[in-house]
Amino acid sequence: MPTREVYAEARRRLLDLADGLDGAETARSVPALPGWSIKDTYAHLAGICADVLDDRRGAGYRWGDAAGGR
């Protein structure tokens, strides 16, 4: 399966899982990511998927840069 399809599927699955969470649940901490909430983790993962789907990756790209990293 091409990378684009893998990331699109991961994004769909994350959105399906998040659909059932309320505000209190999204504020819970993530044991594997000290200092991160479930909401923070989702934002990070969704951002990576969006970057891959929009082809913002590769040499010179600063992942997570609010300015787009180019």
PDB file of N, CA, C and O in Angstrom:
ATOM      1  N   MET A   1       0.848  -1.175   0.000  1.00  0.00           N
ATOM      2  CA  MET A   1       0.000   0.000   0.000  1.00  0.00           C
ATOM      3  C   MET A   1       0.897   1.244   0.000  1.00  0.00           C
ATOM      4  O   MET A   1       1.825   1.324   0.806  1.00  0.00           O
ATOM      5  N   PRO A   2       0.647   2.196  -0.867  1.00  0.00           N
ATOM      6  CA  PRO A   2       1.450   3.420  -0.916  1.00  0.00           C
ATOM      7  C   PRO A   2       1.362   4.208   0.401  1.00  0.00           C
ATOM      8  O   PRO A   2       0.343   4.177   1.090  1.00  0.00           O
ATOM      9  N   THR A   3       2.440   4.905   0.730  1.00  0.00           N
ATOM     10  CA  THR A   3       2.516   5.683   1.967  1.00  0.00           C
ATOM     11  C   THR A   3       1.316   6.611   2.126  1.00  0.00           C
ATOM     12  O   THR A   3       0.756   6.724   3.216  1.00  0.00           O
ATOM     13  N   ARG A   4       0.928   7.265   1.060  1.00  0.00           N
ATOM     14  CA  ARG A   4      -0.204   8.194   1.123  1.00  0.00           C
ATOM     15  C   ARG A   4      -1.469   7.490   1.618  1.00  0.00           C
ATOM     16  O   ARG A   4      -2.222   8.052   2.415  1.00  0.00           O
ATOM     17  N   GLU A   5      -1.701   6.270   1.151  1.00  0.00           N
ATOM     18  CA  GLU A   5      -2.882   5.526   1.574  1.00  0.00           C
ATOM     19  C   GLU A   5      -2.775   5.069   3.025  1.00  0.00           C
ATOM     20  O   GLU A   5      -3.772   5.067   3.747  1.00  0.00           O
ATOM     21  N   VAL A   6      -1.572   4.682   3.462  1.00  0.00           N
ATOM     22  CA  VAL A   6      -1.357   4.279   4.850  1.00  0.00           C
ATOM     23  C   VAL A   6      -1.684   5.445   5.781  1.00  0.00           C
ATOM     24  O   VAL A   6      -2.398   5.271   6.768  1.00  0.00           O
ATOM     25  N   TYR A   7      -1.164   6.632   5.470  1.00  0.00           N
ATOM     26  CA  TYR A   7      -1.419   7.793   6.309  1.00  0.00           C
ATOM     27  C   TYR A   7      -2.885   8.211   6.261  1.00  0.00           C
ATOM     28  O   TYR A   7      -3.436   8.614   7.285  1.00  0.00           O
ATOM     29  N   ALA A   8      -3.520   8.126   5.115  1.00  0.00           N
ATOM     30  CA  ALA A   8      -4.938   8.467   5.015  1.00  0.00           C
ATOM     31  C   ALA A   8      -5.770   7.526   5.889  1.00  0.00           C
ATOM     32  O   ALA A   8      -6.692   7.973   6.572  1.00  0.00           O
ATOM     33  N   GLU A   9      -5.458   6.241   5.873  1.00  0.00           N
ATOM     34  CA  GLU A   9      -6.172   5.269   6.693  1.00  0.00           C
ATOM     35  C   GLU A   9      -5.920   5.522   8.179  1.00  0.00           C
ATOM     36  O   GLU A   9      -6.851   5.451   8.982  1.00  0.00           O
ATOM     37  N   ALA A  10      -4.686   5.813   8.552  1.00  0.00           N
ATOM     38  CA  ALA A  10      -4.369   6.110   9.948  1.00  0.00           C
ATOM     39  C   ALA A  10      -5.146   7.334  10.426  1.00  0.00           C
ATOM     40  O   ALA A  10      -5.658   7.354  11.545  1.00  0.00           O
ATOM     41  N   ARG A  11      -5.227   8.325   9.593  1.00  0.00           N
ATOM     42  CA  ARG A  11      -5.964   9.546   9.936  1.00  0.00           C
ATOM     43  C   ARG A  11      -7.451   9.229  10.134  1.00  0.00           C
ATOM     44  O   ARG A  11      -8.066   9.708  11.086  1.00  0.00           O
ATOM     45  N   ARG A  12      -8.019   8.433   9.248  1.00  0.00           N
ATOM     46  CA  ARG A  12      -9.424   8.038   9.391  1.00  0.00           C
ATOM     47  C   ARG A  12      -9.659   7.279  10.698  1.00  0.00           C
ATOM     48  O   ARG A  12     -10.639   7.530  11.400  1.00  0.00           O
ATOM     49  N   ARG A  13      -8.763   6.360  11.016  1.00  0.00           N
ATOM     50  CA  ARG A  13      -8.903   5.565  12.235  1.00  0.00           C
ATOM     51  C   ARG A  13      -8.790   6.430  13.479  1.00  0.00           C
ATOM     52  O   ARG A  13      -9.544   6.247  14.435  1.00  0.00           O
ATOM     53  N   LEU A  14      -7.851   7.375  13.475  1.00  0.00           N
ATOM     54  CA  LEU A  14      -7.712   8.283  14.616  1.00  0.00           C
ATOM     55  C   LEU A  14      -8.960   9.132  14.806  1.00  0.00           C
ATOM     56  O   LEU A  14      -9.400   9.351  15.934  1.00  0.00           O
ATOM     57  N   LEU A  15      -9.523   9.605  13.717  1.00  0.00           N
ATOM     58  CA  LEU A  15     -10.744  10.404  13.813  1.00  0.00           C
ATOM     59  C   LEU A  15     -11.902   9.571  14.350  1.00  0.00           C
ATOM     60  O   LEU A  15     -12.692  10.067  15.153  1.00  0.00           O
ATOM     61  N   ASP A  16     -12.016   8.326  13.927  1.00  0.00           N
ATOM     62  CA  ASP A  16     -13.069   7.444  14.429  1.00  0.00           C
ATOM     63  C   ASP A  16     -12.917   7.211  15.932  1.00  0.00           C
ATOM     64  O   ASP A  16     -13.905   7.235  16.665  1.00  0.00           O
ATOM     65  N   LEU A  17     -11.686   6.986  16.393  1.00  0.00           N
ATOM     66  CA  LEU A  17     -11.439   6.776  17.821  1.00  0.00           C
ATOM     67  C   LEU A  17     -11.743   8.040  18.629  1.00  0.00           C
ATOM     68  O   LEU A  17     -12.306   7.955  19.720  1.00  0.00           O
ATOM     69  N   ALA A  18     -11.380   9.189  18.111  1.00  0.00           N
ATOM     70  CA  ALA A  18     -11.572  10.451  18.825  1.00  0.00           C
ATOM     71  C   ALA A  18     -13.041  10.839  18.921  1.00  0.00           C
ATOM     72  O   ALA A  18     -13.430  11.575  19.828  1.00  0.00           O
ATOM     73  N   ASP A  19     -13.841  10.361  18.013  1.00  0.00           N
ATOM     74  CA  ASP A  19     -15.252  10.734  17.968  1.00  0.00           C
ATOM     75  C   ASP A  19     -15.970  10.452  19.279  1.00  0.00           C
ATOM     76  O   ASP A  19     -16.896  11.180  19.638  1.00  0.00           O
ATOM     77  N   GLY A  20     -15.572   9.427  19.991  1.00  0.00           N
ATOM     78  CA  GLY A  20     -16.248   9.057  21.234  1.00  0.00           C
ATOM     79  C   GLY A  20     -15.672   9.685  22.487  1.00  0.00           C
ATOM     80  O   GLY A  20     -16.147   9.388  23.584  1.00  0.00           O
ATOM     81  N   LEU A  21     -14.672  10.538  22.372  1.00  0.00           N
ATOM     82  CA  LEU A  21     -14.040  11.143  23.543  1.00  0.00           C
ATOM     83  C   LEU A  21     -14.690  12.469  23.901  1.00  0.00           C
ATOM     84  O   LEU A  21     -15.060  13.250  23.024  1.00  0.00           O
ATOM     85  N   ASP A  22     -14.827  12.720  25.219  1.00  0.00           N
ATOM     86  CA  ASP A  22     -15.318  14.024  25.647  1.00  0.00           C
ATOM     87  C   ASP A  22     -14.129  14.871  26.122  1.00  0.00           C
ATOM     88  O   ASP A  22     -12.995  14.394  26.134  1.00  0.00           O
ATOM     89  N   GLY A  23     -14.384  16.107  26.506  1.00  0.00           N
ATOM     90  CA  GLY A  23     -13.321  17.030  26.897  1.00  0.00           C
ATOM     91  C   GLY A  23     -12.460  16.525  28.043  1.00  0.00           C
ATOM     92  O   GLY A  23     -11.240  16.690  28.025  1.00  0.00           O
ATOM     93  N   ALA A  24     -13.087  15.911  29.036  1.00  0.00           N
ATOM     94  CA  ALA A  24     -12.328  15.389  30.175  1.00  0.00           C
ATOM     95  C   ALA A  24     -11.401  14.261  29.744  1.00  0.00           C
ATOM     96  O   ALA A  24     -10.274  14.155  30.227  1.00  0.00           O
ATOM     97  N   GLU A  25     -11.874  13.428  28.843  1.00  0.00           N
ATOM     98  CA  GLU A  25     -11.044  12.316  28.369  1.00  0.00           C
ATOM     99  C   GLU A  25      -9.866  12.816  27.544  1.00  0.00           C
ATOM    100  O   GLU A  25      -8.765  12.276  27.658  1.00  0.00           O
ATOM    101  N   THR A  26     -10.071  13.823  26.726  1.00  0.00           N
ATOM    102  CA  THR A  26      -8.975  14.327  25.897  1.00  0.00           C
ATOM    103  C   THR A  26      -7.914  15.056  26.716  1.00  0.00           C
ATOM    104  O   THR A  26      -6.790  15.245  26.249  1.00  0.00           O
ATOM    105  N   ALA A  27      -8.263  15.466  27.935  1.00  0.00           N
ATOM    106  CA  ALA A  27      -7.300  16.150  28.807  1.00  0.00           C
ATOM    107  C   ALA A  27      -6.431  15.166  29.594  1.00  0.00           C
ATOM    108  O   ALA A  27      -5.452  15.572  30.220  1.00  0.00           O
ATOM    109  N   ARG A  28      -6.778  13.892  29.569  1.00  0.00           N
ATOM    110  CA  ARG A  28      -5.991  12.892  30.309  1.00  0.00           C
ATOM    111  C   ARG A  28      -4.587  12.795  29.748  1.00  0.00           C
ATOM    112  O   ARG A  28      -4.358  13.005  28.556  1.00  0.00           O
ATOM    113  N   SER A  29      -3.655  12.474  30.626  1.00  0.00           N
ATOM    114  CA  SER A  29      -2.258  12.359  30.194  1.00  0.00           C
ATOM    115  C   SER A  29      -2.028  11.035  29.477  1.00  0.00           C
ATOM    116  O   SER A  29      -2.775  10.072  29.645  1.00  0.00           O
ATOM    117  N   VAL A  30      -0.974  11.021  28.673  1.00  0.00           N
ATOM    118  CA  VAL A  30      -0.577   9.829  27.922  1.00  0.00           C
ATOM    119  C   VAL A  30       0.688   9.291  28.590  1.00  0.00           C
ATOM    120  O   VAL A  30       1.732   9.941  28.529  1.00  0.00           O
ATOM    121  N   PRO A  31       0.620   8.122  29.226  1.00  0.00           N
ATOM    122  CA  PRO A  31       1.775   7.598  29.972  1.00  0.00           C
ATOM    123  C   PRO A  31       3.075   7.533  29.163  1.00  0.00           C
ATOM    124  O   PRO A  31       4.151   7.789  29.703  1.00  0.00           O
ATOM    125  N   ALA A  32       2.985   7.197  27.894  1.00  0.00           N
ATOM    126  CA  ALA A  32       4.189   7.062  27.073  1.00  0.00           C
ATOM    127  C   ALA A  32       4.757   8.416  26.630  1.00  0.00           C
ATOM    128  O   ALA A  32       5.866   8.485  26.099  1.00  0.00           O
ATOM    129  N   LEU A  33       3.989   9.495  26.851  1.00  0.00           N
ATOM    130  CA  LEU A  33       4.406  10.831  26.412  1.00  0.00           C
ATOM    131  C   LEU A  33       4.253  11.815  27.574  1.00  0.00           C
ATOM    132  O   LEU A  33       3.279  12.567  27.623  1.00  0.00           O
ATOM    133  N   PRO A  34       5.208  11.815  28.510  1.00  0.00           N
ATOM    134  CA  PRO A  34       5.104  12.694  29.684  1.00  0.00           C
ATOM    135  C   PRO A  34       4.861  14.157  29.289  1.00  0.00           C
ATOM    136  O   PRO A  34       5.571  14.717  28.454  1.00  0.00           O
ATOM    137  N   GLY A  35       3.840  14.758  29.911  1.00  0.00           N
ATOM    138  CA  GLY A  35       3.512  16.144  29.643  1.00  0.00           C
ATOM    139  C   GLY A  35       2.534  16.334  28.489  1.00  0.00           C
ATOM    140  O   GLY A  35       2.114  17.459  28.216  1.00  0.00           O
ATOM    141  N   TRP A  36       2.173  15.266  27.820  1.00  0.00           N
ATOM    142  CA  TRP A  36       1.251  15.346  26.681  1.00  0.00           C
ATOM    143  C   TRP A  36      -0.108  14.812  27.091  1.00  0.00           C
ATOM    144  O   TRP A  36      -0.211  13.819  27.811  1.00  0.00           O
ATOM    145  N   SER A  37      -1.153  15.486  26.623  1.00  0.00           N
ATOM    146  CA  SER A  37      -2.517  14.993  26.818  1.00  0.00           C
ATOM    147  C   SER A  37      -2.919  14.172  25.587  1.00  0.00           C
ATOM    148  O   SER A  37      -2.200  14.128  24.589  1.00  0.00           O
ATOM    149  N   ILE A  38      -4.074  13.531  25.682  1.00  0.00           N
ATOM    150  CA  ILE A  38      -4.597  12.820  24.518  1.00  0.00           C
ATOM    151  C   ILE A  38      -4.827  13.815  23.383  1.00  0.00           C
ATOM    152  O   ILE A  38      -4.546  13.517  22.222  1.00  0.00           O
ATOM    153  N   LYS A  39      -5.339  14.997  23.723  1.00  0.00           N
ATOM    154  CA  LYS A  39      -5.562  16.031  22.704  1.00  0.00           C
ATOM    155  C   LYS A  39      -4.252  16.437  22.036  1.00  0.00           C
ATOM    156  O   LYS A  39      -4.197  16.567  20.813  1.00  0.00           O
ATOM    157  N   ASP A  40      -3.191  16.641  22.831  1.00  0.00           N
ATOM    158  CA  ASP A  40      -1.882  16.982  22.262  1.00  0.00           C
ATOM    159  C   ASP A  40      -1.395  15.899  21.309  1.00  0.00           C
ATOM    160  O   ASP A  40      -0.887  16.190  20.226  1.00  0.00           O
ATOM    161  N   THR A  41      -1.557  14.652  21.726  1.00  0.00           N
ATOM    162  CA  THR A  41      -1.104  13.528  20.926  1.00  0.00           C
ATOM    163  C   THR A  41      -1.863  13.452  19.608  1.00  0.00           C
ATOM    164  O   THR A  41      -1.271  13.235  18.551  1.00  0.00           O
ATOM    165  N   TYR A  42      -3.173  13.630  19.681  1.00  0.00           N
ATOM    166  CA  TYR A  42      -3.980  13.620  18.457  1.00  0.00           C
ATOM    167  C   TYR A  42      -3.581  14.754  17.519  1.00  0.00           C
ATOM    168  O   TYR A  42      -3.479  14.561  16.308  1.00  0.00           O
ATOM    169  N   ALA A  43      -3.355  15.935  18.086  1.00  0.00           N
ATOM    170  CA  ALA A  43      -2.963  17.077  17.245  1.00  0.00           C
ATOM    171  C   ALA A  43      -1.641  16.782  16.540  1.00  0.00           C
ATOM    172  O   ALA A  43      -1.483  17.089  15.358  1.00  0.00           O
ATOM    173  N   HIS A  44      -0.704  16.195  17.256  1.00  0.00           N
ATOM    174  CA  HIS A  44       0.601  15.854  16.680  1.00  0.00           C
ATOM    175  C   HIS A  44       0.452  14.810  15.567  1.00  0.00           C
ATOM    176  O   HIS A  44       0.989  14.973  14.471  1.00  0.00           O
ATOM    177  N   LEU A  45      -0.280  13.743  15.867  1.00  0.00           N
ATOM    178  CA  LEU A  45      -0.441  12.678  14.874  1.00  0.00           C
ATOM    179  C   LEU A  45      -1.223  13.152  13.651  1.00  0.00           C
ATOM    180  O   LEU A  45      -0.874  12.819  12.519  1.00  0.00           O
ATOM    181  N   ALA A  46      -2.267  13.919  13.880  1.00  0.00           N
ATOM    182  CA  ALA A  46      -3.044  14.434  12.751  1.00  0.00           C
ATOM    183  C   ALA A  46      -2.197  15.379  11.911  1.00  0.00           C
ATOM    184  O   ALA A  46      -2.312  15.398  10.685  1.00  0.00           O
ATOM    185  N   GLY A  47      -1.348  16.163  12.568  1.00  0.00           N
ATOM    186  CA  GLY A  47      -0.468  17.078  11.840  1.00  0.00           C
ATOM    187  C   GLY A  47       0.524  16.341  10.962  1.00  0.00           C
ATOM    188  O   GLY A  47       0.792  16.756   9.834  1.00  0.00           O
ATOM    189  N   ILE A  48       1.070  15.249  11.477  1.00  0.00           N
ATOM    190  CA  ILE A  48       2.002  14.455  10.672  1.00  0.00           C
ATOM    191  C   ILE A  48       1.281  13.865   9.464  1.00  0.00           C
ATOM    192  O   ILE A  48       1.797  13.903   8.347  1.00  0.00           O
ATOM    193  N   CYS A  49       0.081  13.318   9.690  1.00  0.00           N
ATOM    194  CA  CYS A  49      -0.687  12.754   8.572  1.00  0.00           C
ATOM    195  C   CYS A  49      -0.986  13.831   7.532  1.00  0.00           C
ATOM    196  O   CYS A  49      -0.854  13.590   6.332  1.00  0.00           O
ATOM    197  N   ALA A  50      -1.387  15.011   7.987  1.00  0.00           N
ATOM    198  CA  ALA A  50      -1.680  16.108   7.058  1.00  0.00           C
ATOM    199  C   ALA A  50      -0.436  16.498   6.273  1.00  0.00           C
ATOM    200  O   ALA A  50      -0.511  16.750   5.070  1.00  0.00           O
ATOM    201  N   ASP A  51       0.716  16.548   6.953  1.00  0.00           N
ATOM    202  CA  ASP A  51       1.967  16.883   6.266  1.00  0.00           C
ATOM    203  C   ASP A  51       2.289  15.876   5.171  1.00  0.00           C
ATOM    204  O   ASP A  51       2.677  16.260   4.067  1.00  0.00           O
ATOM    205  N   VAL A  52       2.130  14.590   5.470  1.00  0.00           N
ATOM    206  CA  VAL A  52       2.424  13.556   4.476  1.00  0.00           C
ATOM    207  C   VAL A  52       1.435  13.642   3.319  1.00  0.00           C
ATOM    208  O   VAL A  52       1.832  13.587   2.155  1.00  0.00           O
ATOM    209  N   LEU A  53       0.148  13.777   3.636  1.00  0.00           N
ATOM    210  CA  LEU A  53      -0.862  13.845   2.578  1.00  0.00           C
ATOM    211  C   LEU A  53      -0.667  15.066   1.690  1.00  0.00           C
ATOM    212  O   LEU A  53      -0.965  15.018   0.497  1.00  0.00           O
ATOM    213  N   ASP A  54      -0.168  16.165   2.263  1.00  0.00           N
ATOM    214  CA  ASP A  54       0.071  17.388   1.490  1.00  0.00           C
ATOM    215  C   ASP A  54       1.504  17.451   0.946  1.00  0.00           C
ATOM    216  O   ASP A  54       1.933  18.474   0.412  1.00  0.00           O
ATOM    217  N   ASP A  55       2.235  16.339   1.093  1.00  0.00           N
ATOM    218  CA  ASP A  55       3.606  16.209   0.600  1.00  0.00           C
ATOM    219  C   ASP A  55       4.562  17.248   1.195  1.00  0.00           C
ATOM    220  O   ASP A  55       5.457  17.745   0.511  1.00  0.00           O
ATOM    221  N   ARG A  56       4.360  17.568   2.476  1.00  0.00           N
ATOM    222  CA  ARG A  56       5.287  18.450   3.194  1.00  0.00           C
ATOM    223  C   ARG A  56       6.213  17.559   4.024  1.00  0.00           C
ATOM    224  O   ARG A  56       5.985  17.348   5.215  1.00  0.00           O
ATOM    225  N   ARG A  57       7.237  17.054   3.391  1.00  0.00           N
ATOM    226  CA  ARG A  57       8.192  16.175   4.066  1.00  0.00           C
ATOM    227  C   ARG A  57       9.487  16.174   3.281  1.00  0.00           C
ATOM    228  O   ARG A  57       9.566  16.729   2.186  1.00  0.00           O
ATOM    229  N   GLY A  58      10.482  15.554   3.843  1.00  0.00           N
ATOM    230  CA  GLY A  58      11.752  15.418   3.142  1.00  0.00           C
ATOM    231  C   GLY A  58      12.802  16.390   3.636  1.00  0.00           C
ATOM    232  O   GLY A  58      12.604  17.099   4.622  1.00  0.00           O
ATOM    233  N   ALA A  59      13.904  16.411   2.944  1.00  0.00           N
ATOM    234  CA  ALA A  59      15.046  17.243   3.327  1.00  0.00           C
ATOM    235  C   ALA A  59      14.636  18.708   3.417  1.00  0.00           C
ATOM    236  O   ALA A  59      13.955  19.233   2.537  1.00  0.00           O
ATOM    237  N   GLY A  60      15.057  19.348   4.483  1.00  0.00           N
ATOM    238  CA  GLY A  60      14.793  20.765   4.653  1.00  0.00           C
ATOM    239  C   GLY A  60      13.476  21.080   5.318  1.00  0.00           C
ATOM    240  O   GLY A  60      13.228  22.230   5.679  1.00  0.00           O
ATOM    241  N   TYR A  61      12.613  20.076   5.491  1.00  0.00           N
ATOM    242  CA  TYR A  61      11.334  20.326   6.136  1.00  0.00           C
ATOM    243  C   TYR A  61      11.480  20.161   7.638  1.00  0.00           C
ATOM    244  O   TYR A  61      11.991  19.148   8.114  1.00  0.00           O
ATOM    245  N   ARG A  62      11.030  21.158   8.378  1.00  0.00           N
ATOM    246  CA  ARG A  62      11.089  21.104   9.843  1.00  0.00           C
ATOM    247  C   ARG A  62       9.711  20.671  10.340  1.00  0.00           C
ATOM    248  O   ARG A  62       8.794  21.489  10.409  1.00  0.00           O
ATOM    249  N   TRP A  63       9.559  19.384  10.688  1.00  0.00           N
ATOM    250  CA  TRP A  63       8.283  18.824  11.130  1.00  0.00           C
ATOM    251  C   TRP A  63       7.726  19.629  12.285  1.00  0.00           C
ATOM    252  O   TRP A  63       8.425  19.946  13.247  1.00  0.00           O
ATOM    253  N   GLY A  64       6.465  19.947  12.166  1.00  0.00           N
ATOM    254  CA  GLY A  64       5.772  20.639  13.245  1.00  0.00           C
ATOM    255  C   GLY A  64       5.935  22.139  13.249  1.00  0.00           C
ATOM    256  O   GLY A  64       5.374  22.805  14.119  1.00  0.00           O
ATOM    257  N   ASP A  65       6.668  22.690  12.330  1.00  0.00           N
ATOM    258  CA  ASP A  65       6.865  24.135  12.270  1.00  0.00           C
ATOM    259  C   ASP A  65       5.566  24.788  11.842  1.00  0.00           C
ATOM    260  O   ASP A  65       5.018  24.454  10.791  1.00  0.00           O
ATOM    261  N   ALA A  66       5.066  25.716  12.648  1.00  0.00           N
ATOM    262  CA  ALA A  66       3.786  26.368  12.358  1.00  0.00           C
ATOM    263  C   ALA A  66       3.811  27.134  11.051  1.00  0.00           C
ATOM    264  O   ALA A  66       2.763  27.354  10.444  1.00  0.00           O
ATOM    265  N   ALA A  67       5.002  27.549  10.603  1.00  0.00           N
ATOM    266  CA  ALA A  67       5.120  28.325   9.375  1.00  0.00           C
ATOM    267  C   ALA A  67       5.168  27.440   8.139  1.00  0.00           C
ATOM    268  O   ALA A  67       5.292  27.949   7.025  1.00  0.00           O
ATOM    269  N   GLY A  68       5.072  26.141   8.310  1.00  0.00           N
ATOM    270  CA  GLY A  68       5.065  25.252   7.159  1.00  0.00           C
ATOM    271  C   GLY A  68       6.394  24.557   6.924  1.00  0.00           C
ATOM    272  O   GLY A  68       6.471  23.632   6.116  1.00  0.00           O
ATOM    273  N   GLY A  69       7.434  24.983   7.610  1.00  0.00           N
ATOM    274  CA  GLY A  69       8.692  24.271   7.601  1.00  0.00           C
ATOM    275  C   GLY A  69       9.517  24.334   6.351  1.00  0.00           C
ATOM    276  O   GLY A  69      10.520  23.626   6.256  1.00  0.00           O
ATOM    277  N   ARG A  70       9.154  25.138   5.394  1.00  0.00           N
ATOM    278  CA  ARG A  70       9.961  25.167   4.183  1.00  0.00           C
ATOM    279  C   ARG A  70      10.804  26.411   4.142  1.00  0.00           C
ATOM    280  O   ARG A  70      11.558  26.615   3.190  1.00  0.00           O
TER     281      ARG A  70
END
